[in-house]
Amino acid sequence: MHWGFGFGSLGMLLWWLLIIGVIVLAIKGLTNIGSSNQKSYLEPSKDAMEILKERYAKGEITEEEFTKMRRNLLE
């Protein structure tokens, strides 16, 4: 009696490779739960005023631009 369930040796090899592949993908999916993509949701985002102050400190905008943008944000 054959225990290959009609697949033959090659069929059984492919069947076990499929099962192992599904297990590997499941483990990979479970370990990606704490990945960097989800970290961004947990970190507080900067508000507009902080970004504006950083841009001014880096010299990306002038004092006049900073004052005008700050006034717009505070309105």
N, CA, C and O atoms as CSV, one atom per row, in Angstrom:
chain,resi,resn,atom,element,x,y,z
A,1,MET,N,N,0.848,-1.175,0.000
A,1,MET,CA,C,0.000,0.000,0.000
A,1,MET,C,C,0.894,1.239,0.000
A,1,MET,O,O,1.906,1.276,0.700
A,2,HIS,N,N,0.522,2.249,-0.782
A,2,HIS,CA,C,1.293,3.478,-0.877
A,2,HIS,C,C,0.688,4.541,0.048
A,2,HIS,O,O,-0.532,4.671,0.149
A,3,TRP,N,N,1.549,5.283,0.708
A,3,TRP,CA,C,1.089,6.321,1.627
A,3,TRP,C,C,1.260,7.710,1.023
A,3,TRP,O,O,1.252,8.693,1.763
A,4,GLY,N,N,1.409,7.822,-0.254
A,4,GLY,CA,C,1.604,9.116,-0.910
A,4,GLY,C,C,0.315,9.820,-1.241
A,4,GLY,O,O,0.350,10.931,-1.768
A,5,PHE,N,N,-0.824,9.221,-0.955
A,5,PHE,CA,C,-2.140,9.790,-1.237
A,5,PHE,C,C,-2.293,10.153,-2.708
A,5,PHE,O,O,-2.994,11.111,-3.032
A,6,GLY,N,N,-1.659,9.415,-3.593
A,6,GLY,CA,C,-1.788,9.639,-5.018
A,6,GLY,C,C,-0.880,10.727,-5.557
A,6,GLY,O,O,-0.901,10.982,-6.761
A,7,PHE,N,N,-0.087,11.377,-4.725
A,7,PHE,CA,C,0.792,12.448,-5.177
A,7,PHE,C,C,2.113,11.917,-5.706
A,7,PHE,O,O,2.694,12.510,-6.615
A,8,GLY,N,N,2.586,10.837,-5.170
A,8,GLY,CA,C,3.905,10.354,-5.509
A,8,GLY,C,C,4.941,11.076,-4.655
A,8,GLY,O,O,4.591,11.917,-3.827
A,9,SER,N,N,6.185,10.756,-4.852
A,9,SER,CA,C,7.253,11.333,-4.041
A,9,SER,C,C,7.387,12.841,-4.259
A,9,SER,O,O,7.538,13.597,-3.299
A,10,LEU,N,N,7.333,13.270,-5.498
A,10,LEU,CA,C,7.457,14.692,-5.791
A,10,LEU,C,C,6.276,15.469,-5.219
A,10,LEU,O,O,6.453,16.573,-4.706
A,11,GLY,N,N,5.107,14.918,-5.299
A,11,GLY,CA,C,3.916,15.566,-4.753
A,11,GLY,C,C,3.999,15.740,-3.250
A,11,GLY,O,O,3.624,16.788,-2.723
A,12,MET,N,N,4.485,14.723,-2.556
A,12,MET,CA,C,4.622,14.821,-1.106
A,12,MET,C,C,5.681,15.844,-0.725
A,12,MET,O,O,5.524,16.568,0.258
A,13,LEU,N,N,6.766,15.906,-1.504
A,13,LEU,CA,C,7.797,16.904,-1.244
A,13,LEU,C,C,7.227,18.304,-1.398
A,13,LEU,O,O,7.482,19.170,-0.560
A,14,LEU,N,N,6.459,18.538,-2.454
A,14,LEU,CA,C,5.842,19.852,-2.661
A,14,LEU,C,C,4.833,20.176,-1.560
A,14,LEU,O,O,4.725,21.321,-1.123
A,15,TRP,N,N,4.105,19.170,-1.124
A,15,TRP,CA,C,3.135,19.364,-0.047
A,15,TRP,C,C,3.832,19.831,1.234
A,15,TRP,O,O,3.374,20.775,1.877
A,16,TRP,N,N,4.930,19.179,1.606
A,16,TRP,CA,C,5.641,19.563,2.824
A,16,TRP,C,C,6.318,20.916,2.677
A,16,TRP,O,O,6.403,21.670,3.647
A,17,LEU,N,N,6.800,21.235,1.485
A,17,LEU,CA,C,7.370,22.571,1.260
A,17,LEU,C,C,6.292,23.649,1.413
A,17,LEU,O,O,6.559,24.726,1.945
A,18,LEU,N,N,5.091,23.358,0.949
A,18,LEU,CA,C,3.985,24.294,1.101
A,18,LEU,C,C,3.651,24.509,2.575
A,18,LEU,O,O,3.462,25.643,3.015
A,19,ILE,N,N,3.581,23.439,3.322
A,19,ILE,CA,C,3.279,23.541,4.755
A,19,ILE,C,C,4.363,24.333,5.481
A,19,ILE,O,O,4.050,25.200,6.297
A,20,ILE,N,N,5.625,24.048,5.196
A,20,ILE,CA,C,6.726,24.768,5.832
A,20,ILE,C,C,6.693,26.241,5.441
A,20,ILE,O,O,6.939,27.109,6.278
A,21,GLY,N,N,6.392,26.527,4.180
A,21,GLY,CA,C,6.302,27.910,3.733
A,21,GLY,C,C,5.208,28.681,4.462
A,21,GLY,O,O,5.403,29.838,4.836
A,22,VAL,N,N,4.058,28.043,4.664
A,22,VAL,CA,C,2.963,28.695,5.382
A,22,VAL,C,C,3.370,28.969,6.828
A,22,VAL,O,O,3.063,30.034,7.363
A,23,ILE,N,N,4.047,28.032,7.458
A,23,ILE,CA,C,4.502,28.224,8.838
A,23,ILE,C,C,5.510,29.369,8.916
A,23,ILE,O,O,5.439,30.197,9.824
A,24,VAL,N,N,6.447,29.419,7.970
A,24,VAL,CA,C,7.448,30.493,7.965
A,24,VAL,C,C,6.774,31.851,7.778
A,24,VAL,O,O,7.119,32.807,8.473
A,25,LEU,N,N,5.827,31.954,6.860
A,25,LEU,CA,C,5.124,33.218,6.642
A,25,LEU,C,C,4.315,33.631,7.868
A,25,LEU,O,O,4.238,34.816,8.192
A,26,ALA,N,N,3.716,32.665,8.546
A,26,ALA,CA,C,2.957,32.976,9.755
A,26,ALA,C,C,3.872,33.510,10.849
A,26,ALA,O,O,3.528,34.478,11.527
A,27,ILE,N,N,5.024,32.893,11.023
A,27,ILE,CA,C,5.978,33.360,12.031
A,27,ILE,C,C,6.490,34.747,11.661
A,27,ILE,O,O,6.613,35.614,12.527
A,28,LYS,N,N,6.784,34.961,10.398
A,28,LYS,CA,C,7.255,36.274,9.940
A,28,LYS,C,C,6.196,37.336,10.185
A,28,LYS,O,O,6.518,38.444,10.613
A,29,GLY,N,N,4.958,37.019,9.924
A,29,GLY,CA,C,3.870,37.962,10.155
A,29,GLY,C,C,3.704,38.298,11.624
A,29,GLY,O,O,3.419,39.445,11.967
A,30,LEU,N,N,3.874,37.326,12.489
A,30,LEU,CA,C,3.745,37.574,13.924
A,30,LEU,C,C,4.904,38.392,14.465
A,30,LEU,O,O,4.718,39.184,15.389
A,31,THR,N,N,6.088,38.218,13.912
A,31,THR,CA,C,7.238,38.972,14.414
A,31,THR,C,C,7.274,40.380,13.881
A,31,THR,O,O,8.018,41.202,14.414
A,32,ASN,N,N,6.509,40.704,12.854
A,32,ASN,CA,C,6.471,42.062,12.311
A,32,ASN,C,C,5.467,42.950,13.026
A,32,ASN,O,O,5.251,44.092,12.622
A,33,ILE,N,N,4.851,42.437,14.081
A,33,ILE,CA,C,3.849,43.230,14.789
A,33,ILE,C,C,4.472,44.489,15.375
A,33,ILE,O,O,3.839,45.544,15.347
A,34,GLY,N,N,5.680,44.416,15.903
A,34,GLY,CA,C,6.336,45.581,16.484
A,34,GLY,C,C,7.320,46.237,15.546
A,34,GLY,O,O,8.327,46.786,15.993
A,35,SER,N,N,7.053,46.192,14.267
A,35,SER,CA,C,7.999,46.739,13.291
A,35,SER,C,C,7.997,48.256,13.303
A,35,SER,O,O,7.167,48.880,13.963
A,36,SER,N,N,8.924,48.841,12.576
A,36,SER,CA,C,9.076,50.299,12.547
A,36,SER,C,C,7.860,50.988,11.947
A,36,SER,O,O,7.617,52.155,12.253
A,37,ASN,N,N,7.092,50.315,11.108
A,37,ASN,CA,C,5.908,50.944,10.523
A,37,ASN,C,C,4.885,51.283,11.592
A,37,ASN,O,O,4.210,52.309,11.506
A,38,GLN,N,N,4.770,50.446,12.576
A,38,GLN,CA,C,3.792,50.700,13.619
A,38,GLN,C,C,4.347,51.588,14.716
A,38,GLN,O,O,3.565,52.161,15.475
A,39,LYS,N,N,5.644,51.727,14.835
A,39,LYS,CA,C,6.223,52.600,15.832
A,39,LYS,C,C,5.817,54.041,15.602
A,39,LYS,O,O,5.602,54.788,16.556
A,40,SER,N,N,5.711,54.436,14.346
A,40,SER,CA,C,5.389,55.823,14.049
A,40,SER,C,C,4.027,56.220,14.608
A,40,SER,O,O,3.812,57.395,14.907
A,41,TYR,N,N,3.106,55.277,14.757
A,41,TYR,CA,C,1.805,55.590,15.321
A,41,TYR,C,C,1.887,55.809,16.825
A,41,TYR,O,O,1.049,56.507,17.396
A,42,LEU,N,N,2.879,55.226,17.466
A,42,LEU,CA,C,3.010,55.337,18.902
A,42,LEU,C,C,3.779,56.584,19.324
A,42,LEU,O,O,3.588,57.081,20.434
A,43,GLU,N,N,4.638,57.090,18.461
A,43,GLU,CA,C,5.427,58.259,18.798
A,43,GLU,C,C,4.599,59.516,18.600
A,43,GLU,O,O,3.872,59.636,17.614
A,44,PRO,N,N,4.707,60.457,19.538
A,44,PRO,CA,C,3.947,61.697,19.358
A,44,PRO,C,C,4.487,62.495,18.179
A,44,PRO,O,O,5.699,62.596,17.991
A,45,SER,N,N,3.597,63.049,17.401
A,45,SER,CA,C,4.026,63.841,16.249
A,45,SER,C,C,4.321,65.267,16.700
A,45,SER,O,O,3.771,65.748,17.691
A,46,LYS,N,N,5.184,65.920,15.968
A,46,LYS,CA,C,5.528,67.299,16.285
A,46,LYS,C,C,4.396,68.207,15.832
A,46,LYS,O,O,3.776,67.983,14.793
A,47,ASP,N,N,4.143,69.217,16.618
A,47,ASP,CA,C,3.136,70.164,16.169
A,47,ASP,C,C,3.786,71.194,15.239
A,47,ASP,O,O,5.010,71.251,15.117
A,48,ALA,N,N,2.971,71.981,14.607
A,48,ALA,CA,C,3.445,72.913,13.581
A,48,ALA,C,C,4.419,73.943,14.153
A,48,ALA,O,O,5.374,74.329,13.479
A,49,MET,N,N,4.188,74.387,15.381
A,49,MET,CA,C,5.055,75.398,15.982
A,49,MET,C,C,6.464,74.844,16.219
A,49,MET,O,O,7.450,75.549,16.002
A,50,GLU,N,N,6.561,73.609,16.654
A,50,GLU,CA,C,7.876,72.990,16.855
A,50,GLU,C,C,8.630,72.873,15.539
A,50,GLU,O,O,9.832,73.134,15.479
A,51,ILE,N,N,7.931,72.485,14.498
A,51,ILE,CA,C,8.552,72.368,13.178
A,51,ILE,C,C,9.016,73.733,12.692
A,51,ILE,O,O,10.107,73.866,12.139
A,52,LEU,N,N,8.184,74.743,12.899
A,52,LEU,CA,C,8.542,76.097,12.495
A,52,LEU,C,C,9.793,76.580,13.235
A,52,LEU,O,O,10.686,77.171,12.629
A,53,LYS,N,N,9.853,76.329,14.534
A,53,LYS,CA,C,11.024,76.734,15.324
A,53,LYS,C,C,12.286,76.005,14.857
A,53,LYS,O,O,13.365,76.596,14.792
A,54,GLU,N,N,12.141,74.718,14.534
A,54,GLU,CA,C,13.295,73.954,14.043
A,54,GLU,C,C,13.791,74.511,12.711
A,54,GLU,O,O,14.996,74.643,12.500
A,55,ARG,N,N,12.869,74.833,11.822
A,55,ARG,CA,C,13.256,75.378,10.512
A,55,ARG,C,C,13.976,76.717,10.667
A,55,ARG,O,O,14.941,77.003,9.959
A,56,TYR,N,N,13.494,77.527,11.600
A,56,TYR,CA,C,14.141,78.819,11.850
A,56,TYR,C,C,15.535,78.607,12.450
A,56,TYR,O,O,16.491,79.280,12.064
A,57,ALA,N,N,15.642,77.683,13.381
A,57,ALA,CA,C,16.930,77.406,14.018
A,57,ALA,C,C,17.948,76.855,13.018
A,57,ALA,O,O,19.143,77.124,13.137
A,58,LYS,N,N,17.483,76.094,12.044
A,58,LYS,CA,C,18.381,75.537,11.028
A,58,LYS,C,C,18.750,76.566,9.960
A,58,LYS,O,O,19.644,76.328,9.149
A,59,GLY,N,N,18.067,77.697,9.961
A,59,GLY,CA,C,18.342,78.719,8.962
A,59,GLY,C,C,17.613,78.500,7.656
A,59,GLY,O,O,17.972,79.099,6.642
A,60,GLU,N,N,16.595,77.654,7.658
A,60,GLU,CA,C,15.839,77.383,6.438
A,60,GLU,C,C,14.914,78.544,6.079
A,60,GLU,O,O,14.588,78.751,4.910
A,61,ILE,N,N,14.493,79.304,7.100
A,61,ILE,CA,C,13.618,80.451,6.860
A,61,ILE,C,C,14.201,81.669,7.573
A,61,ILE,O,O,14.965,81.541,8.530
A,62,THR,N,N,13.829,82.843,7.089
A,62,THR,CA,C,14.326,84.087,7.684
A,62,THR,C,C,13.471,84.464,8.884
A,62,THR,O,O,12.438,83.849,9.150
A,63,GLU,N,N,13.924,85.491,9.607
A,63,GLU,CA,C,13.177,85.957,10.781
A,63,GLU,C,C,11.804,86.494,10.376
A,63,GLU,O,O,10.815,86.287,11.079
A,64,GLU,N,N,11.755,87.177,9.250
A,64,GLU,CA,C,10.481,87.711,8.783
A,64,GLU,C,C,9.501,86.586,8.441
A,64,GLU,O,O,8.323,86.644,8.794
A,65,GLU,N,N,10.009,85.562,7.749
A,65,GLU,CA,C,9.160,84.411,7.411
A,65,GLU,C,C,8.691,83.704,8.677
A,65,GLU,O,O,7.536,83.289,8.777
A,66,PHE,N,N,9.595,83.573,9.638
A,66,PHE,CA,C,9.243,82.923,10.908
A,66,PHE,C,C,8.133,83.697,11.608
A,66,PHE,O,O,7.152,83.114,12.069
A,67,THR,N,N,8.298,85.014,11.683
A,67,THR,CA,C,7.302,85.848,12.360
A,67,THR,C,C,5.947,85.757,11.666
A,67,THR,O,O,4.915,85.636,12.326
A,68,LYS,N,N,5.948,85.816,10.347
A,68,LYS,CA,C,4.695,85.750,9.589
A,68,LYS,C,C,4.013,84.389,9.779
A,68,LYS,O,O,2.804,84.321,10.005
A,69,MET,N,N,4.786,83.323,9.688
A,69,MET,CA,C,4.209,81.979,9.840
A,69,MET,C,C,3.727,81.756,11.277
A,69,MET,O,O,2.684,81.139,11.491
A,70,ARG,N,N,4.477,82.251,12.252
A,70,ARG,CA,C,4.092,82.105,13.654
A,70,ARG,C,C,2.776,82.835,13.903
A,70,ARG,O,O,1.895,82.316,14.588
A,71,ARG,N,N,2.643,84.028,13.351
A,71,ARG,CA,C,1.410,84.802,13.501
A,71,ARG,C,C,0.237,84.035,12.887
A,71,ARG,O,O,-0.848,83.988,13.467
A,72,ASN,N,N,0.454,83.439,11.720
A,72,ASN,CA,C,-0.615,82.661,11.077
A,72,ASN,C,C,-1.024,81.453,11.912
A,72,ASN,O,O,-2.203,81.103,11.979
A,73,LEU,N,N,-0.045,80.825,12.545
A,73,LEU,CA,C,-0.365,79.646,13.365
A,73,LEU,C,C,-1.132,80.017,14.630
A,73,LEU,O,O,-1.979,79.252,15.092
A,74,LEU,N,N,-0.840,81.175,15.182
A,74,LEU,CA,C,-1.471,81.584,16.429
A,74,LEU,C,C,-2.868,82.165,16.224
A,74,LEU,O,O,-3.618,82.315,17.189
A,75,GLU,N,N,-3.224,82.490,15.003
A,75,GLU,CA,C,-4.555,83.055,14.738
A,75,GLU,C,C,-5.624,82.011,14.829
A,75,GLU,O,O,-6.801,82.314,14.635
